[in-house]
Amino acid sequence: MTRTPAAEPDAREDALTPLTLKRVGIDTYRENVAYMHRECDRYRAEGFQALAKVEVRADGRRILATLNVVDDAAIVGCGELGLSEDAFALLGAGEGIPVSIRQAEPPPSIPAMHRKLAGERLTRDDFRHIIRDIAERRYSKIELTAFVVACGLGELDREEVFYLSDAMSRVGRRLDWHEHPVVDKHCIGGIPGNRTSMLVVPIVAAHGLLCPKTSSRAITSPSGTADTMEVLARVDLPFETLSELVRTHRGCLAWGGTSELSPADDVLISVERPLSVDSPGQMVASILSKKIAAGSTHLLLDIPIGPHAKVNSMAEARRLRKLFEFVAGRLGLTLDVVITDGSQPVGRGIGPVLEARDVMRVLTNHPEAPMDLRQKALRLAGRMLEFDPDVRGGDGFGLARDILDAGRALDKMQAIIEAQGRRPFDPDRPPLAPQVLEVTARCAGTVIAIDNLQLARIARLAGAPRAVGAGIDLAVRIGDTIEAGQPLYRVYAAYANELTFARQACERDHGIAIGHPDRITRLNVEG
């Protein structure tokens, strides 16, 4: 949110003793929270209530926050106003300076949100007003939750999804690279491993296409692209540095949190993820708004399908593809959707260090490089190369393979790593967490299924991604014939108690189904 100058204090406020700003070390995850003591004179005079929306002003700046009332003077004294970590950073004022607080005006878009809650169809202007208020942090978590649930349960029609996507892309920074095409790649997620972006970007950039790839950190998964890239280089780069890096090297692999692209999406995600709300309309708006704001003109979208993926069937994948294509077309974005096999993890590693090992082994053409990760990355990179008008349809895969095999992709990745700020890493001796658990087969047979969700859960219990060396190193794939006692995977954890949690989860369900090969479900995927 952009800080705005505070209004002049009125005479009533002049008569009250100003409060002193205090930084309260509480992470409230993308919500501004203010803390006031119940016995504070200002609290009684203004008639504040807990969870009320308030306006906090200091040093010519203002923010909106949700008020929490405390009774412990050790947290906030009677003459103090506390701010959570997010709120304190956003206000940008020094601790100990005078600060004032007053009731905030209700967000102007609340009536439109109420209409959506009642099941009404909203207009383009309605969504623009709601998204502007959300980006400016005018909505409380309760109001945000109401909006997310209304859009999720009521489901948006495709015009509303376009309105929401367009509104989200117009709030915050919007980039223009003054170049065409500007390409990007995105996967809707849900598949452990699957670090194809870290291979696609250097392949495409080595060819010469502009690919400014910003990614998120993991929220519910064992690692995101930003978490894995951070093993190799810095990812939290100032926007100006990032912009220069992209123009010089034709690509980047950075965290998107510093870019201020579609900031309303980040606020909405802070509510959607804990609620496990991920409706098709909200997913489309979240992804496409970020890409449009980032200046992308062409997008390759990966939709994995599988029994333990976000999308379970081909029919569901086709419906989602049609919605993406409709909204992308209205936004002026060229879109190519690839439906891929999401029945098992991609690569061997699950967790930042293990996934970084897999990526670097593919780039260096290492004999132990996971072939499934290599082949999927080449397929996706080939489709992206065909965005180049000089590359004929069908030639992209061979071109991508040549770039990888010749070492040009490795050279480009090394240049990007160097420019972002290299961190020491040896893929043959990765810094794995010290606590190790080997999970073995209880019987002989064939691997007929792998539960992506359970493996991701075990890896997170082991400490990933917070402990970068934690995670799972897979030893089997679907279709492998195994003997009783043969290793299925190894779990790495930084601490003994985290290994205990992971062991208990493995004992309940290790996520690998072993049976007769006739029970393997074959997925037919399409481009």
C-alpha positions as CSV (number, residue, x, y, z in Angstrom):
1,M,0.0,0.0,0.0
2,T,1.2,3.5,-0.8
3,R,1.5,5.6,2.3
4,T,-0.4,8.9,2.1
5,P,0.0,12.2,4.0
6,A,-2.0,12.4,7.1
7,A,-4.9,14.9,7.4
8,E,-4.4,17.8,9.8
9,P,-5.4,16.9,13.4
10,D,-8.6,18.4,14.6
11,A,-9.0,20.4,17.8
12,R,-10.3,17.4,19.8
13,E,-7.2,15.4,19.0
14,D,-4.9,18.4,20.1
15,A,-6.5,18.2,23.5
16,L,-5.5,14.6,24.0
17,T,-2.1,13.4,25.0
18,P,-0.3,11.9,22.0
19,L,0.6,8.3,22.2
20,T,4.2,6.9,21.7
21,L,4.8,4.5,18.9
22,K,6.0,1.0,19.9
23,R,7.1,-1.8,17.7
24,V,5.4,-5.1,18.8
25,G,7.3,-8.0,17.5
26,I,4.4,-10.0,16.2
27,D,4.1,-11.4,12.7
28,T,0.4,-10.9,11.7
29,Y,1.0,-12.1,8.1
30,R,-0.1,-9.3,5.7
31,E,-2.5,-7.7,8.2
32,N,-1.8,-4.4,9.9
33,V,-2.6,-4.7,13.6
34,A,-2.5,-1.9,16.2
35,Y,-2.3,-2.6,19.9
36,M,-3.8,-0.3,22.6
37,H,-4.1,-0.8,26.4
38,R,-7.6,-1.0,27.7
39,E,-6.9,1.8,30.3
40,C,-5.5,4.2,27.7
41,D,-7.2,7.6,27.9
42,R,-7.5,7.7,24.1
43,Y,-9.2,4.2,24.1
44,R,-11.9,5.4,26.4
45,A,-12.4,8.8,24.8
46,E,-12.8,7.5,21.3
47,G,-15.0,4.5,22.2
48,F,-12.8,2.1,20.3
49,Q,-13.7,-1.6,20.2
50,A,-11.5,-4.6,19.6
51,L,-11.2,-5.5,15.9
52,A,-12.3,-2.0,14.8
53,K,-10.6,-0.5,11.8
54,V,-8.5,2.5,12.8
55,E,-6.3,5.0,11.1
56,V,-2.8,5.5,12.6
57,R,-0.8,8.6,11.8
58,A,2.8,9.6,12.5
59,D,5.4,11.8,10.9
60,G,3.1,12.9,8.1
61,R,2.1,9.3,7.1
62,R,-0.9,7.1,7.7
63,I,-1.9,3.5,7.6
64,L,-5.1,1.6,8.3
65,A,-5.0,-1.2,10.9
66,T,-7.2,-3.6,12.9
67,L,-7.2,-2.7,16.6
68,N,-6.4,-5.3,19.3
69,V,-7.0,-4.4,22.9
70,V,-4.5,-5.6,25.6
71,D,-4.5,-5.7,29.3
72,D,-0.8,-6.4,29.8
73,A,1.3,-3.2,30.1
74,A,4.4,-5.3,29.2
75,I,3.0,-5.5,25.7
76,V,1.7,-2.0,25.3
77,G,1.5,0.7,28.1
78,C,-1.3,3.2,28.6
79,G,0.6,5.9,26.8
80,E,1.7,3.7,23.9
81,L,0.4,2.5,20.6
82,G,1.8,-0.7,19.4
83,L,2.1,-1.9,15.8
84,S,2.6,-5.4,14.4
85,E,5.7,-6.0,12.3
86,D,3.8,-5.5,9.0
87,A,2.2,-2.3,10.2
88,F,5.4,-0.9,11.7
89,A,7.3,-1.5,8.4
90,L,4.5,0.0,6.3
91,L,4.2,3.2,8.4
92,G,7.9,3.7,8.1
93,A,8.2,5.8,11.3
94,G,10.7,5.5,14.1
95,E,9.9,3.8,17.4
96,G,9.2,6.3,20.2
97,I,7.8,9.1,18.1
98,P,4.4,10.7,18.8
99,V,1.5,8.9,17.0
100,S,-2.2,9.4,16.8
101,I,-5.1,7.1,16.2
102,R,-8.7,7.5,15.2
103,Q,-11.7,5.6,13.9
104,A,-11.3,4.8,10.2
105,E,-14.1,5.4,7.7
106,P,-15.7,2.2,6.4
107,P,-14.3,1.2,3.0
108,P,-16.5,2.8,0.2
109,S,-16.8,-0.6,-1.5
110,I,-18.4,-2.4,1.4
111,P,-21.9,-2.2,-0.1
112,A,-20.7,-3.9,-3.3
113,M,-19.1,-6.6,-1.2
114,H,-22.4,-7.2,0.7
115,R,-24.2,-7.5,-2.7
116,K,-21.7,-10.2,-3.7
117,L,-22.2,-11.9,-0.3
118,A,-25.9,-12.0,-1.2
119,G,-25.2,-13.7,-4.5
120,E,-25.5,-10.8,-6.9
121,R,-23.4,-10.3,-10.0
122,L,-21.0,-7.4,-9.7
123,T,-20.0,-4.9,-12.3
124,R,-16.5,-4.0,-13.5
125,D,-16.5,-0.8,-11.4
126,D,-17.6,-2.8,-8.4
127,F,-14.6,-5.1,-8.6
128,R,-12.2,-2.1,-9.2
129,H,-13.5,-0.4,-6.1
130,I,-13.3,-3.5,-3.9
131,I,-9.7,-4.4,-5.1
132,R,-8.5,-0.8,-4.6
133,D,-9.8,-0.9,-1.0
134,I,-8.2,-4.3,-0.4
135,A,-4.9,-3.2,-1.8
136,E,-5.0,-0.1,0.5
137,R,-5.6,-2.5,3.5
138,R,-9.0,-0.9,4.2
139,Y,-10.6,-4.4,4.6
140,S,-10.3,-6.2,7.9
141,K,-9.6,-10.0,7.9
142,I,-13.3,-10.6,8.6
143,E,-14.3,-8.5,5.6
144,L,-11.7,-10.1,3.4
145,T,-12.9,-13.5,4.4
146,A,-16.4,-12.6,3.5
147,F,-15.4,-11.5,0.0
148,V,-13.2,-14.5,-0.6
149,V,-16.0,-16.9,0.5
150,A,-18.6,-15.0,-1.5
151,C,-16.5,-15.3,-4.7
152,G,-15.5,-18.9,-3.9
153,L,-18.8,-20.5,-2.9
154,G,-21.0,-18.3,-5.2
155,E,-18.6,-18.9,-8.0
156,L,-17.9,-16.1,-10.5
157,D,-19.1,-16.2,-14.0
158,R,-16.4,-15.7,-16.7
159,E,-17.0,-12.0,-17.1
160,E,-16.6,-11.5,-13.4
161,V,-13.4,-13.4,-13.5
162,F,-12.2,-11.0,-16.2
163,Y,-13.3,-8.0,-14.1
164,L,-11.5,-9.3,-11.0
165,S,-8.3,-10.1,-13.0
166,D,-8.3,-6.7,-14.7
167,A,-8.9,-4.9,-11.4
168,M,-6.1,-6.7,-9.6
169,S,-3.6,-6.1,-12.4
170,R,-4.3,-2.3,-12.3
171,V,-3.5,-1.8,-8.7
172,G,0.2,-1.5,-7.8
173,R,3.2,-1.4,-10.2
174,R,2.6,-2.3,-13.8
175,L,5.6,-3.0,-15.9
176,D,6.3,-2.2,-19.6
177,W,9.6,-3.7,-20.9
178,H,9.1,-1.9,-24.3
179,E,9.7,-5.3,-26.0
180,H,7.7,-8.0,-27.7
181,P,7.4,-10.8,-26.9
182,V,7.9,-10.9,-23.1
183,V,7.4,-14.5,-22.1
184,D,6.6,-16.2,-18.8
185,K,5.8,-19.7,-17.5
186,H,3.5,-20.7,-14.6
187,C,2.3,-23.9,-13.0
188,I,-0.9,-24.0,-11.0
189,G,1.0,-26.0,-8.4
190,G,0.3,-29.0,-6.2
191,I,3.1,-31.2,-7.4
192,P,6.2,-31.7,-5.2
193,G,9.5,-31.1,-6.9
194,N,8.6,-29.8,-10.3
195,R,11.2,-27.1,-10.4
196,T,10.9,-26.7,-14.2
197,S,11.0,-22.9,-14.0
198,M,14.6,-23.0,-12.9
199,L,15.4,-24.9,-16.2
200,V,13.0,-23.2,-18.5
201,V,14.2,-19.7,-17.7
202,P,17.9,-20.2,-18.6
203,I,17.0,-22.1,-21.7
204,V,14.6,-19.5,-23.0
205,A,16.9,-16.6,-21.9
206,A,19.9,-18.3,-23.6
207,H,17.8,-18.3,-26.8
208,G,17.3,-14.5,-26.4
209,L,13.7,-14.2,-25.3
210,L,13.0,-11.8,-22.4
211,C,11.7,-13.9,-19.4
212,P,11.4,-11.8,-16.2
213,K,10.4,-14.7,-13.8
214,T,9.3,-13.7,-10.4
215,S,8.0,-16.4,-8.1
216,S,6.5,-16.9,-4.6
217,R,7.9,-18.5,-1.5
218,A,6.2,-21.7,-0.3
219,I,3.1,-21.2,1.9
220,T,1.7,-24.7,2.2
221,S,4.3,-26.7,0.1
222,P,7.8,-27.9,1.0
223,S,9.4,-25.4,-1.3
224,G,8.6,-22.8,-3.9
225,T,10.7,-21.7,-6.8
226,A,12.0,-18.7,-4.8
227,D,12.9,-21.0,-1.8
228,T,14.9,-23.3,-4.1
229,M,16.6,-20.5,-6.0
230,E,17.6,-18.9,-2.7
231,V,19.9,-21.9,-2.1
232,L,21.9,-20.8,-5.1
233,A,21.6,-17.0,-5.1
234,R,19.8,-14.0,-3.5
235,V,16.1,-13.7,-4.5
236,D,15.0,-10.6,-2.5
237,L,16.4,-8.0,-4.9
238,P,15.3,-4.3,-5.1
239,F,13.1,-3.7,-8.1
240,E,15.6,-1.4,-9.9
241,T,18.4,-4.1,-9.5
242,L,16.0,-6.7,-10.8
243,S,15.0,-4.6,-13.8
244,E,18.6,-4.0,-14.8
245,L,19.5,-7.7,-14.3
246,V,16.7,-8.8,-16.6
247,R,17.7,-6.4,-19.4
248,T,21.3,-7.5,-19.2
249,H,20.8,-11.3,-18.9
250,R,17.3,-11.6,-20.5
251,G,15.9,-13.4,-17.4
252,C,15.8,-13.7,-13.7
253,L,14.6,-16.1,-11.0
254,A,13.6,-13.8,-8.1
255,W,11.1,-13.5,-5.3
256,G,8.1,-11.4,-6.3
257,G,7.5,-9.9,-2.9
258,T,9.6,-6.8,-3.6
259,S,8.0,-6.0,-7.0
260,E,4.6,-4.6,-5.8
261,L,2.9,-6.4,-8.6
262,S,-0.9,-7.0,-8.1
263,P,-0.6,-6.3,-4.3
264,A,-4.2,-7.1,-3.7
265,D,-3.5,-10.7,-4.7
266,D,-1.0,-11.1,-1.9
267,V,-3.6,-9.8,0.6
268,L,-6.3,-12.1,-0.7
269,I,-3.9,-15.1,-0.6
270,S,-3.3,-14.5,3.1
271,V,-7.0,-15.4,3.6
272,E,-7.5,-18.0,0.9
273,R,-4.7,-20.3,1.9
274,P,-5.7,-20.8,5.6
275,L,-9.3,-21.3,4.4
276,S,-8.1,-23.8,1.7
277,V,-10.3,-21.7,-0.7
278,D,-8.9,-22.0,-4.2
279,S,-11.8,-21.7,-6.6
280,P,-11.2,-21.7,-10.4
281,G,-12.1,-18.0,-10.7
282,Q,-9.9,-16.8,-8.0
283,M,-7.0,-19.0,-9.3
284,V,-7.3,-17.5,-12.8
285,A,-7.5,-13.9,-11.4
286,S,-4.5,-14.5,-9.1
287,I,-2.2,-15.9,-11.8
288,L,-3.2,-13.7,-14.8
289,S,-3.2,-10.4,-12.9
290,K,0.4,-11.0,-11.7
291,K,1.5,-11.8,-15.3
292,I,-0.2,-8.8,-16.8
293,A,1.2,-6.5,-14.1
294,A,4.7,-8.0,-14.7
295,G,4.5,-6.9,-18.4
296,S,4.2,-10.4,-19.9
297,T,2.7,-10.6,-23.4
298,H,3.0,-14.4,-23.7
299,L,2.3,-17.1,-21.0
300,L,2.8,-20.8,-20.9
301,L,0.6,-22.4,-18.3
302,D,1.2,-25.9,-16.9
303,I,-1.9,-27.7,-15.5
304,P,-0.9,-31.0,-13.9
305,I,-3.6,-33.6,-13.4
306,G,-3.6,-36.5,-11.1
307,P,-5.5,-38.1,-8.2
308,H,-3.5,-36.1,-5.7
309,A,-3.0,-32.9,-7.7
310,K,-5.1,-29.7,-7.6
311,V,-6.9,-30.9,-10.8
312,N,-8.0,-34.5,-10.7
313,S,-9.5,-35.2,-14.2
314,M,-9.0,-34.3,-17.8
315,A,-12.6,-32.9,-17.9
316,E,-11.8,-30.5,-15.0
317,A,-8.5,-29.5,-16.7
318,R,-10.3,-28.7,-20.0
319,R,-12.9,-26.5,-18.2
320,L,-10.1,-24.6,-16.4
321,R,-8.2,-24.2,-19.6
322,K,-11.2,-22.6,-21.3
323,L,-11.6,-20.2,-18.4
324,F,-7.9,-19.2,-18.6
325,E,-8.1,-18.8,-22.3
326,F,-11.2,-16.6,-22.2
327,V,-9.8,-14.2,-19.5
328,A,-6.3,-14.1,-21.0
329,G,-7.8,-13.2,-24.4
330,R,-9.8,-10.4,-22.8
331,L,-6.7,-9.1,-21.1
332,G,-4.7,-9.2,-24.4
333,L,-2.3,-12.0,-23.2
334,T,-1.2,-14.8,-25.5
335,L,-1.7,-18.0,-23.7
336,D,-0.6,-21.6,-24.3
337,V,-1.9,-24.2,-21.9
338,V,-0.1,-27.5,-21.4
339,I,-1.9,-30.3,-19.5
340,T,0.7,-32.6,-17.9
341,D,1.0,-35.7,-15.8
342,G,0.7,-34.8,-12.1
343,S,0.3,-38.4,-10.7
344,Q,3.7,-38.2,-8.9
345,P,6.4,-35.8,-7.9
346,V,8.7,-34.4,-10.6
347,G,12.4,-35.0,-9.9
348,R,13.8,-36.9,-6.9
349,G,14.1,-34.1,-4.4
350,I,11.4,-32.5,-2.3
351,G,12.7,-29.5,-0.3
352,P,14.9,-26.5,-1.2
353,V,18.4,-28.1,-1.2
354,L,17.3,-31.4,-2.8
355,E,15.4,-29.6,-5.5
356,A,18.4,-27.3,-6.2
357,R,20.5,-30.4,-6.6
358,D,18.1,-31.9,-9.1
359,V,18.1,-28.6,-11.1
360,M,21.8,-28.2,-11.3
361,R,22.3,-31.9,-12.2
362,V,20.0,-31.4,-15.2
363,L,21.8,-28.2,-16.2
364,T,25.2,-29.9,-16.0
365,N,23.9,-33.0,-17.8
366,H,24.9,-35.1,-14.8
367,P,24.5,-38.9,-15.2
368,E,22.2,-38.9,-12.1
369,A,20.0,-36.1,-13.3
370,P,16.3,-36.9,-13.0
371,M,15.1,-37.6,-16.5
372,D,11.5,-36.8,-15.8
373,L,12.4,-33.3,-14.7
374,R,14.7,-32.9,-17.7
375,Q,12.0,-34.1,-20.2
376,K,9.2,-32.0,-18.7
377,A,11.4,-28.9,-18.6
378,L,12.4,-29.4,-22.3
379,R,8.8,-29.8,-23.3
380,L,7.8,-26.6,-21.6
381,A,10.8,-24.7,-22.8
382,G,10.2,-25.9,-26.3
383,R,6.6,-24.5,-26.2
384,M,7.9,-21.2,-24.9
385,L,10.5,-21.0,-27.6
386,E,7.7,-21.3,-30.2
387,F,6.5,-17.9,-28.9
388,D,9.4,-16.6,-31.0
389,P,8.0,-15.8,-34.5
390,D,11.2,-17.1,-36.0
391,V,10.8,-20.6,-34.5
392,R,8.5,-22.9,-36.4
393,G,5.8,-24.8,-34.6
394,G,7.2,-28.2,-33.5
395,D,10.8,-27.1,-33.6
396,G,10.9,-25.8,-30.1
397,F,11.7,-29.1,-28.3
398,G,14.7,-29.8,-30.4
399,L,16.0,-26.3,-30.0
400,A,15.6,-26.4,-26.2
401,R,17.4,-29.8,-26.1
402,D,20.3,-28.4,-28.1
403,I,20.6,-25.3,-25.8
404,L,20.6,-27.6,-22.7
405,D,23.0,-30.2,-24.1
406,A,25.5,-27.6,-25.4
407,G,25.8,-26.1,-22.0
408,R,24.3,-22.7,-23.0
409,A,21.5,-23.0,-20.5
410,L,24.1,-23.7,-17.7
411,D,26.1,-20.7,-18.8
412,K,23.0,-18.5,-18.7
413,M,22.0,-19.9,-15.3
414,Q,25.5,-19.2,-13.9
415,A,25.3,-15.6,-15.2
416,I,21.9,-15.1,-13.6
417,I,23.1,-16.6,-10.3
418,E,26.2,-14.4,-10.3
419,A,24.1,-11.3,-11.0
420,Q,21.6,-12.0,-8.3
421,G,24.4,-12.8,-5.7
422,R,25.9,-16.2,-5.8
423,R,25.8,-18.6,-2.8
424,P,28.1,-21.5,-2.5
425,F,26.5,-24.8,-3.6
426,D,27.9,-28.2,-4.7
427,P,25.2,-30.5,-6.2
428,D,27.4,-33.5,-5.5
429,R,27.7,-32.6,-1.8
430,P,24.5,-30.7,-1.0
431,P,24.2,-29.4,2.5
432,L,21.4,-31.8,3.7
433,A,19.9,-31.7,7.2
434,P,21.7,-34.1,9.6
435,Q,18.8,-36.1,10.9
436,V,18.0,-39.0,8.5
437,L,15.1,-41.5,8.3
438,E,15.1,-44.2,5.7
439,V,11.6,-45.4,4.7
440,T,11.4,-48.9,3.3
441,A,8.9,-51.1,1.5
442,R,6.8,-53.3,3.8
443,C,6.2,-55.8,1.0
444,A,7.4,-56.7,-2.5
445,G,5.4,-55.6,-5.5
446,T,5.1,-52.7,-8.0
447,V,4.7,-49.0,-7.1
448,I,1.2,-48.3,-8.3
449,A,0.6,-44.8,-6.8
450,I,2.4,-41.9,-5.0
451,D,0.5,-39.5,-2.8
452,N,1.8,-36.0,-3.6
453,L,-0.1,-34.5,-0.7
454,Q,1.2,-36.9,1.9
455,L,4.8,-36.6,0.7
456,A,4.6,-32.9,0.8
457,R,3.1,-33.1,4.3
458,I,6.0,-35.3,5.5
459,A,8.6,-33.0,4.0
460,R,7.0,-30.0,5.8
461,L,6.9,-31.9,9.1
462,A,10.6,-32.6,8.6
463,G,11.2,-28.8,8.5
464,A,11.1,-27.8,4.8
465,P,11.2,-25.1,3.6
466,R,12.3,-23.3,6.8
467,A,15.2,-25.7,7.1
468,V,16.6,-25.6,3.6
469,G,18.4,-28.9,3.9
470,A,15.2,-30.7,5.1
471,G,12.9,-32.7,2.8
472,I,12.6,-36.0,1.0
473,D,14.9,-37.8,-1.5
474,L,12.8,-40.2,-3.5
475,A,14.2,-43.6,-4.6
476,V,11.2,-45.0,-6.5
477,R,8.8,-44.0,-9.3
478,I,5.4,-45.3,-10.3
479,G,5.9,-48.6,-12.2
480,D,9.1,-49.6,-10.4
481,T,9.3,-53.2,-9.1
482,I,10.6,-53.4,-5.6
483,E,11.4,-56.0,-2.9
484,A,10.4,-55.9,0.8
485,G,12.8,-53.8,2.8
486,Q,14.0,-51.8,-0.3
487,P,14.3,-48.0,0.3
488,L,11.4,-45.9,-0.9
489,Y,12.8,-42.6,0.2
490,R,15.0,-40.8,2.8
491,V,13.7,-38.1,5.0
492,Y,16.1,-35.3,6.1
493,A,15.4,-33.1,9.1
494,A,17.4,-30.5,10.9
495,Y,16.2,-31.4,14.4
496,A,15.3,-34.7,16.2
497,N,11.8,-33.6,17.1
498,E,11.0,-32.7,13.5
499,L,12.3,-36.1,12.4
500,T,10.0,-37.6,15.1
501,F,7.0,-35.8,13.6
502,A,7.9,-37.0,10.1
503,R,8.5,-40.6,11.3
504,Q,5.0,-40.6,13.0
505,A,3.4,-39.4,9.7
506,C,5.3,-42.1,7.7
507,E,4.2,-44.8,10.1
508,R,0.5,-43.8,9.6
509,D,0.9,-43.5,5.8
510,H,4.2,-43.3,3.9
511,G,2.4,-42.2,0.7
512,I,3.7,-45.0,-1.6
513,A,1.1,-47.6,-2.7
514,I,2.6,-51.0,-3.6
515,G,0.5,-53.6,-5.4
516,H,0.1,-55.4,-8.7
517,P,1.1,-53.6,-11.9
518,D,-2.4,-54.0,-13.4
519,R,-3.7,-51.5,-10.8
520,I,-1.5,-48.7,-12.2
521,T,-3.7,-45.9,-13.6
522,R,-2.3,-44.5,-16.8
523,L,-3.0,-40.8,-17.4
524,N,-3.4,-39.5,-21.0
525,V,-2.4,-35.9,-21.0
526,E,-2.5,-33.4,-23.9
527,G,-0.9,-30.2,-24.9
